[in-house]
Amino acid sequence: MYILVGGAGSVGLSLAQELIELGHTVGVIDIDPVACRYAREQFGAMAFEGSAVNTEVLLEAGIRKADSMAAVLRSDALNLAMVTLAKHYGVPHILSRMRHRDFTEPLRIAGANHIVSTVDIGVKTMVNAIEFPEVESMMHFEQGQIEVLKLLIPNNCYVVGRSVAEIAQDFRFPKGTLIIGYQPHPKDDLMIPNGSTVLEPNSTVLIVTKPDSIHQVIDFMEGCA
């Protein structure tokens, strides 16, 4: 895919680099010539010097052929303007960073398919790290109505040596909770388990559950046998 990234700050450059490593073609737009040169020389992005809300620059960068566009400029107002222009030129998938929540609805109306609040993500990540130190990582879906947890299975916990089916049938395992991923060892690939998959010590599981069941899930999965 051809992806345009508006803004070559730390977020924009990191995003562009990761997308290129995934095999995409990326064009970066920024007013800073040093940042543009860095994007070209360090990881092979196409870089266009100028304002990401200037129609001439956007057309030069190929906005009409872009499959996706990410607005990660220094202000919400500029991101809003870039989203509006991307929608005007028919970009099918538009992503925007947002700093202040007041811009949520304007960005949606302008045409953003995905809005990422950097403040909310940072705060939520820190809160989760404090409240659930046992969880290696946590993802939120449907505005926080569903949580996906990554948990390490200790040596002596109750679930070691038991199958996924046995665990699901245990009355202490929260209803509506599913084990959706399993990694026997750190160097192994993540797999989708079935009912007969047996959990080994020091393995890792991905579990989907409701927010109010998180503590119950952790207590059950890490409980001593």
C-alpha positions as CSV (number, residue, x, y, z in Angstrom):
1,M,0.0,0.0,0.0
2,Y,1.0,3.6,-0.5
3,I,0.6,5.5,2.8
4,L,1.0,9.2,3.5
5,V,2.2,10.4,6.9
6,G,1.7,14.0,7.7
7,G,4.3,15.1,10.2
8,A,7.9,14.0,10.7
9,G,8.1,14.3,14.5
10,S,9.1,11.3,16.7
11,V,5.7,9.7,16.2
12,G,5.5,10.3,12.5
13,L,9.0,9.0,11.8
14,S,8.6,5.9,14.0
15,L,5.3,5.2,12.3
16,A,6.8,5.6,8.8
17,Q,9.7,3.4,9.7
18,E,7.5,0.6,11.0
19,L,5.3,0.7,7.9
20,I,8.3,0.5,5.6
21,E,9.6,-2.5,7.5
22,L,6.2,-4.1,7.0
23,G,6.7,-3.7,3.2
24,H,4.6,-0.6,2.5
25,T,5.6,2.4,0.4
26,V,5.5,5.5,2.6
27,G,5.5,9.2,1.8
28,V,6.3,11.6,4.7
29,I,5.3,15.3,4.6
30,D,6.9,17.9,6.9
31,I,8.0,21.5,6.8
32,D,11.4,20.6,8.4
33,P,14.0,19.8,5.7
34,V,16.2,18.0,8.3
35,A,13.4,15.7,9.3
36,C,12.7,15.0,5.6
37,R,16.3,14.2,4.9
38,Y,16.4,11.9,7.9
39,A,13.3,10.0,6.6
40,R,14.9,9.5,3.2
41,E,18.4,8.5,4.4
42,Q,17.7,6.4,7.5
43,F,14.8,4.2,6.3
44,G,14.1,5.0,2.7
45,A,10.8,6.9,2.9
46,M,9.8,9.3,0.2
47,A,9.8,12.7,1.9
48,F,8.1,15.9,0.7
49,E,9.2,19.2,2.2
50,G,6.3,21.6,2.8
51,S,3.0,22.0,4.7
52,A,0.9,18.8,5.0
53,V,-2.2,21.1,4.7
54,N,-1.0,22.7,1.4
55,T,-2.9,21.3,-1.5
56,E,0.0,21.6,-3.9
57,V,2.3,19.7,-1.5
58,L,-0.4,17.0,-1.0
59,L,-0.9,16.6,-4.7
60,E,2.9,16.4,-5.3
61,A,3.0,13.7,-2.5
62,G,0.4,11.7,-4.4
63,I,-2.6,12.0,-2.1
64,R,-4.9,10.9,-4.9
65,K,-3.2,7.5,-5.1
66,A,-2.8,7.0,-1.3
67,D,-4.4,4.0,0.2
68,S,-4.1,5.4,3.7
69,M,-3.2,8.6,5.4
70,A,-2.0,9.3,8.9
71,A,-2.2,12.9,10.3
72,V,0.3,13.2,13.2
73,L,1.0,16.9,13.0
74,R,1.9,19.2,15.9
75,S,-1.7,20.4,16.6
76,D,-5.2,19.0,16.4
77,A,-6.3,21.9,14.2
78,L,-3.7,21.0,11.6
79,N,-4.6,17.3,11.8
80,L,-8.3,18.3,11.3
81,A,-7.4,20.3,8.2
82,M,-5.3,17.4,6.8
83,V,-8.1,14.9,7.5
84,T,-10.6,17.2,5.6
85,L,-8.3,17.4,2.6
86,A,-7.6,13.7,2.6
87,K,-11.3,13.0,2.6
88,H,-11.7,15.6,-0.3
89,Y,-9.1,13.8,-2.4
90,G,-10.7,10.4,-1.8
91,V,-8.2,8.7,0.5
92,P,-10.1,5.5,1.6
93,H,-8.6,5.1,5.0
94,I,-7.8,8.1,7.2
95,L,-6.1,8.0,10.7
96,S,-5.5,11.0,13.0
97,R,-3.7,11.6,16.2
98,M,-5.6,13.6,18.7
99,R,-4.4,15.6,21.7
100,H,-7.6,17.1,23.1
101,R,-10.9,15.3,23.3
102,D,-12.8,18.3,22.0
103,F,-11.6,17.3,18.5
104,T,-13.1,13.8,18.6
105,E,-16.4,14.7,16.8
106,P,-14.9,17.2,14.4
107,L,-12.3,14.7,13.3
108,R,-15.0,12.0,12.8
109,I,-17.2,14.5,10.8
110,A,-14.2,15.5,8.7
111,G,-13.7,11.8,7.7
112,A,-11.2,10.2,10.1
113,N,-11.8,6.4,10.2
114,H,-9.6,6.0,13.3
115,I,-8.7,8.6,16.0
116,V,-5.9,7.8,18.4
117,S,-5.7,9.9,21.6
118,T,-2.1,9.9,22.6
119,V,-2.9,11.2,26.0
120,D,-5.6,8.6,26.7
121,I,-3.4,5.8,25.6
122,G,-0.5,6.9,27.7
123,V,-2.6,7.4,30.8
124,K,-4.5,4.1,30.3
125,T,-1.2,2.2,29.8
126,M,0.2,3.6,33.1
127,V,-3.0,2.9,35.0
128,N,-3.0,-0.7,33.8
129,A,0.7,-1.1,34.7
130,I,-0.1,0.0,38.2
131,E,-3.4,-1.8,38.7
132,F,-2.5,-5.0,36.9
133,P,1.3,-5.5,37.3
134,E,0.9,-9.2,36.4
135,V,-0.4,-8.5,32.9
136,E,2.4,-8.2,30.3
137,S,0.2,-6.2,28.0
138,M,-3.5,-5.2,27.5
139,M,-5.5,-4.1,24.5
140,H,-8.9,-2.4,24.6
141,F,-11.6,-2.8,22.0
142,E,-15.1,-1.3,21.5
143,Q,-14.3,1.7,23.7
144,G,-13.1,-0.4,26.5
145,Q,-16.0,-2.9,26.6
146,I,-13.7,-5.8,25.8
147,E,-10.1,-6.4,27.1
148,V,-7.4,-8.7,25.7
149,L,-4.8,-9.6,28.3
150,K,-1.4,-11.2,27.9
151,L,-0.5,-13.3,30.9
152,L,2.5,-15.4,31.9
153,I,1.6,-18.8,33.5
154,P,3.7,-19.4,36.6
155,N,5.2,-22.8,37.5
156,N,3.0,-23.7,40.4
157,C,-0.4,-22.2,39.4
158,Y,-3.6,-24.1,39.2
159,V,-4.0,-24.1,35.4
160,V,-0.6,-25.8,34.6
161,G,-1.1,-29.2,33.1
162,R,-4.8,-28.5,32.4
163,S,-6.4,-28.3,29.0
164,V,-8.2,-25.2,27.7
165,A,-11.5,-27.1,27.8
166,E,-11.0,-28.0,31.5
167,I,-10.2,-24.4,32.3
168,A,-13.3,-23.2,30.5
169,Q,-15.5,-25.6,32.3
170,D,-14.3,-24.6,35.8
171,F,-16.9,-22.6,37.7
172,R,-14.3,-20.2,38.9
173,F,-13.3,-19.2,35.3
174,P,-15.4,-16.0,34.5
175,K,-18.3,-16.4,32.1
176,G,-17.8,-14.8,28.8
177,T,-14.0,-15.2,29.0
178,L,-12.0,-17.0,26.3
179,I,-8.4,-18.1,25.9
180,I,-7.7,-17.0,22.3
181,G,-3.9,-17.3,22.0
182,Y,-1.2,-19.6,23.4
183,Q,2.6,-19.4,23.3
184,P,4.2,-22.5,24.9
185,H,7.7,-20.9,25.1
186,P,9.0,-17.3,24.4
187,K,10.7,-18.4,21.1
188,D,7.6,-20.2,19.8
189,D,5.1,-18.6,17.5
190,L,1.7,-17.6,19.0
191,M,-0.9,-20.2,18.2
192,I,-4.7,-20.4,18.4
193,P,-5.4,-23.1,21.0
194,N,-8.2,-25.7,20.9
195,G,-10.0,-27.5,23.7
196,S,-7.2,-30.1,24.0
197,T,-4.3,-27.6,24.3
198,V,-2.6,-28.1,27.6
199,L,-1.0,-25.1,29.4
200,E,2.6,-25.6,30.3
201,P,4.5,-23.7,33.0
202,N,6.1,-20.4,31.9
203,S,3.9,-20.4,28.8
204,T,1.9,-17.3,27.8
205,V,-1.8,-16.9,27.0
206,L,-4.0,-14.3,25.4
207,I,-7.3,-14.0,27.1
208,V,-10.4,-11.9,26.1
209,T,-12.7,-10.8,28.8
210,K,-14.9,-8.0,30.1
211,P,-13.3,-5.1,32.1
212,D,-15.1,-6.1,35.4
213,S,-13.7,-9.7,35.1
214,I,-10.0,-8.8,34.8
215,H,-9.2,-9.3,38.5
216,Q,-11.1,-12.5,38.6
217,V,-9.3,-13.8,35.5
218,I,-5.9,-13.0,37.0
219,D,-6.7,-14.5,40.3
220,F,-7.9,-17.7,38.7
221,M,-5.1,-18.1,36.1
222,E,-2.3,-17.4,38.6
223,G,-3.8,-19.1,41.6
224,C,-1.7,-21.8,43.3
225,A,-2.6,-25.4,42.7
